[in-house]
Amino acid sequence: MPTDKPSEAEDEYFARLEFERKRKDAEERERRTKEEERRRLEELSHMRCPKCGMELVEIEYREVKIDKCTKCAGIWLDSGELERIMGDASGFLGGVLKIFKG
């Protein structure tokens, strides 16, 4: 009576397939975990002061919405807002603007 025992090559093939499936599953879990952590951190830090962690409120200055901390009174600008506020400034503030203009 012949047995239908798989050959060593077949065992190896199926072991490799199983390993690849598990590796892909682990990579997908890691990707999802990183994405969830990124979203969680974004939610925690949205409209929070980078210096003290308190709430930021938007104030309007020269038609630009600036974020101001409710505790330490720090002022935070989004990308491009400094240029919009400064315009063609010269002197000290113009020099500061040049530093940040990469």
Chimera marker file (.cmm) of the C-alpha trace (Angstrom):
<marker_set name="trace">
<marker id="1" x="0.000" y="0.000" z="0.000" r="1" g="1" b="0" radius="0.5"/>
<marker id="2" x="1.708" y="3.245" z="-1.169" r="1" g="1" b="0" radius="0.5"/>
<marker id="3" x="1.780" y="6.206" z="1.174" r="1" g="1" b="0" radius="0.5"/>
<marker id="4" x="1.154" y="9.690" z="-0.138" r="1" g="1" b="0" radius="0.5"/>
<marker id="5" x="3.876" y="11.196" z="1.988" r="1" g="1" b="0" radius="0.5"/>
<marker id="6" x="5.205" y="14.435" z="0.459" r="1" g="1" b="0" radius="0.5"/>
<marker id="7" x="8.778" y="14.472" z="-0.730" r="1" g="1" b="0" radius="0.5"/>
<marker id="8" x="11.441" y="16.542" z="0.978" r="1" g="1" b="0" radius="0.5"/>
<marker id="9" x="11.351" y="19.048" z="-1.905" r="1" g="1" b="0" radius="0.5"/>
<marker id="10" x="7.590" y="19.451" z="-1.517" r="1" g="1" b="0" radius="0.5"/>
<marker id="11" x="7.948" y="19.957" z="2.242" r="1" g="1" b="0" radius="0.5"/>
<marker id="12" x="10.583" y="22.612" z="1.597" r="1" g="1" b="0" radius="0.5"/>
<marker id="13" x="8.423" y="24.346" z="-1.022" r="1" g="1" b="0" radius="0.5"/>
<marker id="14" x="5.385" y="24.551" z="1.260" r="1" g="1" b="0" radius="0.5"/>
<marker id="15" x="7.519" y="25.636" z="4.214" r="1" g="1" b="0" radius="0.5"/>
<marker id="16" x="8.895" y="28.509" z="2.093" r="1" g="1" b="0" radius="0.5"/>
<marker id="17" x="5.377" y="29.493" z="1.002" r="1" g="1" b="0" radius="0.5"/>
<marker id="18" x="4.202" y="29.505" z="4.614" r="1" g="1" b="0" radius="0.5"/>
<marker id="19" x="7.213" y="31.546" z="5.708" r="1" g="1" b="0" radius="0.5"/>
<marker id="20" x="6.620" y="34.147" z="2.963" r="1" g="1" b="0" radius="0.5"/>
<marker id="21" x="2.934" y="34.403" z="3.877" r="1" g="1" b="0" radius="0.5"/>
<marker id="22" x="3.783" y="34.934" z="7.544" r="1" g="1" b="0" radius="0.5"/>
<marker id="23" x="6.517" y="37.443" z="6.665" r="1" g="1" b="0" radius="0.5"/>
<marker id="24" x="4.093" y="39.462" z="4.507" r="1" g="1" b="0" radius="0.5"/>
<marker id="25" x="1.468" y="39.361" z="7.266" r="1" g="1" b="0" radius="0.5"/>
<marker id="26" x="4.041" y="40.622" z="9.791" r="1" g="1" b="0" radius="0.5"/>
<marker id="27" x="5.122" y="43.448" z="7.446" r="1" g="1" b="0" radius="0.5"/>
<marker id="28" x="1.482" y="44.467" z="6.921" r="1" g="1" b="0" radius="0.5"/>
<marker id="29" x="0.821" y="44.470" z="10.686" r="1" g="1" b="0" radius="0.5"/>
<marker id="30" x="3.926" y="46.610" z="11.211" r="1" g="1" b="0" radius="0.5"/>
<marker id="31" x="2.853" y="49.044" z="8.476" r="1" g="1" b="0" radius="0.5"/>
<marker id="32" x="-0.647" y="49.352" z="9.984" r="1" g="1" b="0" radius="0.5"/>
<marker id="33" x="0.812" y="49.840" z="13.467" r="1" g="1" b="0" radius="0.5"/>
<marker id="34" x="3.107" y="52.621" z="12.242" r="1" g="1" b="0" radius="0.5"/>
<marker id="35" x="0.250" y="54.313" z="10.403" r="1" g="1" b="0" radius="0.5"/>
<marker id="36" x="-2.016" y="54.108" z="13.457" r="1" g="1" b="0" radius="0.5"/>
<marker id="37" x="0.762" y="55.515" z="15.665" r="1" g="1" b="0" radius="0.5"/>
<marker id="38" x="1.362" y="58.375" z="13.208" r="1" g="1" b="0" radius="0.5"/>
<marker id="39" x="-2.362" y="59.210" z="13.220" r="1" g="1" b="0" radius="0.5"/>
<marker id="40" x="-2.528" y="58.999" z="17.018" r="1" g="1" b="0" radius="0.5"/>
<marker id="41" x="0.451" y="61.345" z="17.429" r="1" g="1" b="0" radius="0.5"/>
<marker id="42" x="-1.013" y="63.744" z="14.873" r="1" g="1" b="0" radius="0.5"/>
<marker id="43" x="-4.309" y="63.848" z="16.779" r="1" g="1" b="0" radius="0.5"/>
<marker id="44" x="-2.529" y="64.371" z="20.102" r="1" g="1" b="0" radius="0.5"/>
<marker id="45" x="-0.348" y="67.198" z="18.807" r="1" g="1" b="0" radius="0.5"/>
<marker id="46" x="-2.836" y="68.984" z="16.525" r="1" g="1" b="0" radius="0.5"/>
<marker id="47" x="-3.173" y="72.592" z="17.648" r="1" g="1" b="0" radius="0.5"/>
<marker id="48" x="-0.822" y="72.029" z="20.595" r="1" g="1" b="0" radius="0.5"/>
<marker id="49" x="2.156" y="74.204" z="21.384" r="1" g="1" b="0" radius="0.5"/>
<marker id="50" x="5.458" y="72.511" z="20.440" r="1" g="1" b="0" radius="0.5"/>
<marker id="51" x="7.112" y="74.208" z="23.414" r="1" g="1" b="0" radius="0.5"/>
<marker id="52" x="4.739" y="73.602" z="26.345" r="1" g="1" b="0" radius="0.5"/>
<marker id="53" x="2.014" y="71.358" z="24.905" r="1" g="1" b="0" radius="0.5"/>
<marker id="54" x="-0.906" y="73.659" z="25.696" r="1" g="1" b="0" radius="0.5"/>
<marker id="55" x="-3.657" y="74.573" z="23.251" r="1" g="1" b="0" radius="0.5"/>
<marker id="56" x="-2.975" y="76.876" z="20.309" r="1" g="1" b="0" radius="0.5"/>
<marker id="57" x="-5.539" y="79.401" z="19.127" r="1" g="1" b="0" radius="0.5"/>
<marker id="58" x="-5.609" y="81.039" z="15.720" r="1" g="1" b="0" radius="0.5"/>
<marker id="59" x="-5.308" y="84.785" z="15.503" r="1" g="1" b="0" radius="0.5"/>
<marker id="60" x="-5.413" y="86.738" z="12.283" r="1" g="1" b="0" radius="0.5"/>
<marker id="61" x="-2.614" y="89.149" z="11.424" r="1" g="1" b="0" radius="0.5"/>
<marker id="62" x="-2.322" y="90.757" z="7.986" r="1" g="1" b="0" radius="0.5"/>
<marker id="63" x="-4.785" y="88.213" z="6.576" r="1" g="1" b="0" radius="0.5"/>
<marker id="64" x="-2.622" y="85.335" z="7.852" r="1" g="1" b="0" radius="0.5"/>
<marker id="65" x="-3.857" y="82.946" z="10.528" r="1" g="1" b="0" radius="0.5"/>
<marker id="66" x="-1.123" y="82.603" z="13.139" r="1" g="1" b="0" radius="0.5"/>
<marker id="67" x="-1.169" y="80.033" z="15.945" r="1" g="1" b="0" radius="0.5"/>
<marker id="68" x="-0.638" y="81.473" z="19.437" r="1" g="1" b="0" radius="0.5"/>
<marker id="69" x="-0.171" y="79.434" z="22.614" r="1" g="1" b="0" radius="0.5"/>
<marker id="70" x="-2.715" y="80.026" z="25.371" r="1" g="1" b="0" radius="0.5"/>
<marker id="71" x="-0.078" y="79.472" z="28.082" r="1" g="1" b="0" radius="0.5"/>
<marker id="72" x="3.407" y="80.574" z="27.046" r="1" g="1" b="0" radius="0.5"/>
<marker id="73" x="2.152" y="83.036" z="24.372" r="1" g="1" b="0" radius="0.5"/>
<marker id="74" x="4.504" y="81.521" z="21.793" r="1" g="1" b="0" radius="0.5"/>
<marker id="75" x="3.728" y="82.307" z="18.175" r="1" g="1" b="0" radius="0.5"/>
<marker id="76" x="3.856" y="79.527" z="15.585" r="1" g="1" b="0" radius="0.5"/>
<marker id="77" x="3.721" y="79.920" z="11.828" r="1" g="1" b="0" radius="0.5"/>
<marker id="78" x="2.834" y="77.364" z="9.188" r="1" g="1" b="0" radius="0.5"/>
<marker id="79" x="4.902" y="76.986" z="6.052" r="1" g="1" b="0" radius="0.5"/>
<marker id="80" x="4.894" y="80.158" z="3.949" r="1" g="1" b="0" radius="0.5"/>
<marker id="81" x="3.217" y="82.349" z="6.566" r="1" g="1" b="0" radius="0.5"/>
<marker id="82" x="6.412" y="84.177" z="7.559" r="1" g="1" b="0" radius="0.5"/>
<marker id="83" x="6.991" y="85.196" z="3.936" r="1" g="1" b="0" radius="0.5"/>
<marker id="84" x="3.385" y="86.407" z="3.619" r="1" g="1" b="0" radius="0.5"/>
<marker id="85" x="3.652" y="88.520" z="6.779" r="1" g="1" b="0" radius="0.5"/>
<marker id="86" x="7.085" y="89.933" z="5.970" r="1" g="1" b="0" radius="0.5"/>
<marker id="87" x="6.573" y="90.715" z="2.290" r="1" g="1" b="0" radius="0.5"/>
<marker id="88" x="9.722" y="92.488" z="1.034" r="1" g="1" b="0" radius="0.5"/>
<marker id="89" x="11.137" y="93.205" z="4.493" r="1" g="1" b="0" radius="0.5"/>
<marker id="90" x="14.709" y="94.371" z="4.884" r="1" g="1" b="0" radius="0.5"/>
<marker id="91" x="16.959" y="94.947" z="7.863" r="1" g="1" b="0" radius="0.5"/>
<marker id="92" x="17.037" y="92.545" z="10.790" r="1" g="1" b="0" radius="0.5"/>
<marker id="93" x="13.738" y="90.801" z="10.000" r="1" g="1" b="0" radius="0.5"/>
<marker id="94" x="14.675" y="90.471" z="6.355" r="1" g="1" b="0" radius="0.5"/>
<marker id="95" x="17.910" y="88.781" z="7.442" r="1" g="1" b="0" radius="0.5"/>
<marker id="96" x="15.983" y="86.393" z="9.669" r="1" g="1" b="0" radius="0.5"/>
<marker id="97" x="13.686" y="85.566" z="6.777" r="1" g="1" b="0" radius="0.5"/>
<marker id="98" x="16.691" y="84.753" z="4.550" r="1" g="1" b="0" radius="0.5"/>
<marker id="99" x="17.928" y="82.250" z="7.156" r="1" g="1" b="0" radius="0.5"/>
<marker id="100" x="14.718" y="80.266" z="6.936" r="1" g="1" b="0" radius="0.5"/>
<marker id="101" x="14.221" y="80.492" z="3.189" r="1" g="1" b="0" radius="0.5"/>
<marker id="102" x="16.512" y="77.504" z="2.527" r="1" g="1" b="0" radius="0.5"/>
<link id1="1" id2="2" r="1" g="1" b="0" radius="0.2"/>
<link id1="2" id2="3" r="1" g="1" b="0" radius="0.2"/>
<link id1="3" id2="4" r="1" g="1" b="0" radius="0.2"/>
<link id1="4" id2="5" r="1" g="1" b="0" radius="0.2"/>
<link id1="5" id2="6" r="1" g="1" b="0" radius="0.2"/>
<link id1="6" id2="7" r="1" g="1" b="0" radius="0.2"/>
<link id1="7" id2="8" r="1" g="1" b="0" radius="0.2"/>
<link id1="8" id2="9" r="1" g="1" b="0" radius="0.2"/>
<link id1="9" id2="10" r="1" g="1" b="0" radius="0.2"/>
<link id1="10" id2="11" r="1" g="1" b="0" radius="0.2"/>
<link id1="11" id2="12" r="1" g="1" b="0" radius="0.2"/>
<link id1="12" id2="13" r="1" g="1" b="0" radius="0.2"/>
<link id1="13" id2="14" r="1" g="1" b="0" radius="0.2"/>
<link id1="14" id2="15" r="1" g="1" b="0" radius="0.2"/>
<link id1="15" id2="16" r="1" g="1" b="0" radius="0.2"/>
<link id1="16" id2="17" r="1" g="1" b="0" radius="0.2"/>
<link id1="17" id2="18" r="1" g="1" b="0" radius="0.2"/>
<link id1="18" id2="19" r="1" g="1" b="0" radius="0.2"/>
<link id1="19" id2="20" r="1" g="1" b="0" radius="0.2"/>
<link id1="20" id2="21" r="1" g="1" b="0" radius="0.2"/>
<link id1="21" id2="22" r="1" g="1" b="0" radius="0.2"/>
<link id1="22" id2="23" r="1" g="1" b="0" radius="0.2"/>
<link id1="23" id2="24" r="1" g="1" b="0" radius="0.2"/>
<link id1="24" id2="25" r="1" g="1" b="0" radius="0.2"/>
<link id1="25" id2="26" r="1" g="1" b="0" radius="0.2"/>
<link id1="26" id2="27" r="1" g="1" b="0" radius="0.2"/>
<link id1="27" id2="28" r="1" g="1" b="0" radius="0.2"/>
<link id1="28" id2="29" r="1" g="1" b="0" radius="0.2"/>
<link id1="29" id2="30" r="1" g="1" b="0" radius="0.2"/>
<link id1="30" id2="31" r="1" g="1" b="0" radius="0.2"/>
<link id1="31" id2="32" r="1" g="1" b="0" radius="0.2"/>
<link id1="32" id2="33" r="1" g="1" b="0" radius="0.2"/>
<link id1="33" id2="34" r="1" g="1" b="0" radius="0.2"/>
<link id1="34" id2="35" r="1" g="1" b="0" radius="0.2"/>
<link id1="35" id2="36" r="1" g="1" b="0" radius="0.2"/>
<link id1="36" id2="37" r="1" g="1" b="0" radius="0.2"/>
<link id1="37" id2="38" r="1" g="1" b="0" radius="0.2"/>
<link id1="38" id2="39" r="1" g="1" b="0" radius="0.2"/>
<link id1="39" id2="40" r="1" g="1" b="0" radius="0.2"/>
<link id1="40" id2="41" r="1" g="1" b="0" radius="0.2"/>
<link id1="41" id2="42" r="1" g="1" b="0" radius="0.2"/>
<link id1="42" id2="43" r="1" g="1" b="0" radius="0.2"/>
<link id1="43" id2="44" r="1" g="1" b="0" radius="0.2"/>
<link id1="44" id2="45" r="1" g="1" b="0" radius="0.2"/>
<link id1="45" id2="46" r="1" g="1" b="0" radius="0.2"/>
<link id1="46" id2="47" r="1" g="1" b="0" radius="0.2"/>
<link id1="47" id2="48" r="1" g="1" b="0" radius="0.2"/>
<link id1="48" id2="49" r="1" g="1" b="0" radius="0.2"/>
<link id1="49" id2="50" r="1" g="1" b="0" radius="0.2"/>
<link id1="50" id2="51" r="1" g="1" b="0" radius="0.2"/>
<link id1="51" id2="52" r="1" g="1" b="0" radius="0.2"/>
<link id1="52" id2="53" r="1" g="1" b="0" radius="0.2"/>
<link id1="53" id2="54" r="1" g="1" b="0" radius="0.2"/>
<link id1="54" id2="55" r="1" g="1" b="0" radius="0.2"/>
<link id1="55" id2="56" r="1" g="1" b="0" radius="0.2"/>
<link id1="56" id2="57" r="1" g="1" b="0" radius="0.2"/>
<link id1="57" id2="58" r="1" g="1" b="0" radius="0.2"/>
<link id1="58" id2="59" r="1" g="1" b="0" radius="0.2"/>
<link id1="59" id2="60" r="1" g="1" b="0" radius="0.2"/>
<link id1="60" id2="61" r="1" g="1" b="0" radius="0.2"/>
<link id1="61" id2="62" r="1" g="1" b="0" radius="0.2"/>
<link id1="62" id2="63" r="1" g="1" b="0" radius="0.2"/>
<link id1="63" id2="64" r="1" g="1" b="0" radius="0.2"/>
<link id1="64" id2="65" r="1" g="1" b="0" radius="0.2"/>
<link id1="65" id2="66" r="1" g="1" b="0" radius="0.2"/>
<link id1="66" id2="67" r="1" g="1" b="0" radius="0.2"/>
<link id1="67" id2="68" r="1" g="1" b="0" radius="0.2"/>
<link id1="68" id2="69" r="1" g="1" b="0" radius="0.2"/>
<link id1="69" id2="70" r="1" g="1" b="0" radius="0.2"/>
<link id1="70" id2="71" r="1" g="1" b="0" radius="0.2"/>
<link id1="71" id2="72" r="1" g="1" b="0" radius="0.2"/>
<link id1="72" id2="73" r="1" g="1" b="0" radius="0.2"/>
<link id1="73" id2="74" r="1" g="1" b="0" radius="0.2"/>
<link id1="74" id2="75" r="1" g="1" b="0" radius="0.2"/>
<link id1="75" id2="76" r="1" g="1" b="0" radius="0.2"/>
<link id1="76" id2="77" r="1" g="1" b="0" radius="0.2"/>
<link id1="77" id2="78" r="1" g="1" b="0" radius="0.2"/>
<link id1="78" id2="79" r="1" g="1" b="0" radius="0.2"/>
<link id1="79" id2="80" r="1" g="1" b="0" radius="0.2"/>
<link id1="80" id2="81" r="1" g="1" b="0" radius="0.2"/>
<link id1="81" id2="82" r="1" g="1" b="0" radius="0.2"/>
<link id1="82" id2="83" r="1" g="1" b="0" radius="0.2"/>
<link id1="83" id2="84" r="1" g="1" b="0" radius="0.2"/>
<link id1="84" id2="85" r="1" g="1" b="0" radius="0.2"/>
<link id1="85" id2="86" r="1" g="1" b="0" radius="0.2"/>
<link id1="86" id2="87" r="1" g="1" b="0" radius="0.2"/>
<link id1="87" id2="88" r="1" g="1" b="0" radius="0.2"/>
<link id1="88" id2="89" r="1" g="1" b="0" radius="0.2"/>
<link id1="89" id2="90" r="1" g="1" b="0" radius="0.2"/>
<link id1="90" id2="91" r="1" g="1" b="0" radius="0.2"/>
<link id1="91" id2="92" r="1" g="1" b="0" radius="0.2"/>
<link id1="92" id2="93" r="1" g="1" b="0" radius="0.2"/>
<link id1="93" id2="94" r="1" g="1" b="0" radius="0.2"/>
<link id1="94" id2="95" r="1" g="1" b="0" radius="0.2"/>
<link id1="95" id2="96" r="1" g="1" b="0" radius="0.2"/>
<link id1="96" id2="97" r="1" g="1" b="0" radius="0.2"/>
<link id1="97" id2="98" r="1" g="1" b="0" radius="0.2"/>
<link id1="98" id2="99" r="1" g="1" b="0" radius="0.2"/>
<link id1="99" id2="100" r="1" g="1" b="0" radius="0.2"/>
<link id1="100" id2="101" r="1" g="1" b="0" radius="0.2"/>
<link id1="101" id2="102" r="1" g="1" b="0" radius="0.2"/>
</marker_set>
